[in-house]
């Protein structure tokens, strides 16, 4: 009788351990939007060729202008500022695919849209 209880207890423990590992593995490796957006993006915005290089330190380059301003993600929006001004332009953003290789942005207010392909990671 004790061997049977030990086998059942062991089986329950192993099953619980497997379920825990499977559940946690879905969380491990999941990138935040901040991590996904960091890197160089090249594409079109408002009908013009454009590139953004988002850095981990919260700054970004626009085209060939380095340290153009600051960026952050807040309340589900991509916020961009120019220089040291504390004015933030608000953009809706979304990734086109599971690999996060295509970034779309839409300026709230003017509805100017941008479509960018990932050129590199930082």
Residue pairs with C-beta under 8 A, 6 or more apart in sequence:
31 100
33 73
33 93
34 72
34 73
36 95
36 100
37 54
37 71
37 73
37 78
37 93
37 103
38 54
38 55
38 56
38 121
38 122
39 53
39 54
39 118
39 119
39 120
39 121
39 122
40 51
40 52
40 53
40 118
40 119
40 120
40 122
41 51
41 52
41 53
41 54
41 103
41 116
41 117
41 118
41 119
42 50
42 51
42 116
42 117
42 119
43 49
43 50
43 51
43 103
43 114
43 115
43 116
43 117
44 50
44 114
44 115
44 116
45 105
45 112
45 113
45 114
45 115
45 116
46 112
46 113
46 114
50 62
50 63
50 114
50 116
51 61
51 62
51 63
51 116
51 119
52 60
52 61
52 62
52 116
53 60
53 61
53 122
54 60
54 71
54 122
55 61
55 122
56 122
58 70
58 71
58 72
59 67
59 68
59 69
59 70
59 71
60 68
60 69
60 70
60 71
60 80
61 67
61 68
62 68
62 69
68 82
68 83
69 80
69 81
69 82
69 83
69 85
70 80
70 81
71 78
71 79
71 80
71 81
72 79
72 88
73 79
77 90
77 91
77 92
77 93
77 108
78 90
78 91
78 92
78 93
78 105
79 88
79 89
79 90
79 91
80 88
80 89
80 91
81 87
81 88
81 89
89 107
90 107
90 108
90 109
91 105
91 106
91 107
91 108
92 105
92 106
92 108
93 103
93 104
93 105
93 106
94 103
94 104
95 101
95 102
95 103
95 104
96 102
96 103
96 104
100 118
101 117
101 118
102 115
102 116
102 117
102 118
103 114
103 115
103 116
103 117
103 118
104 113
104 114
104 115
104 116
105 113
105 114
105 116
106 112
106 113
106 114
107 113
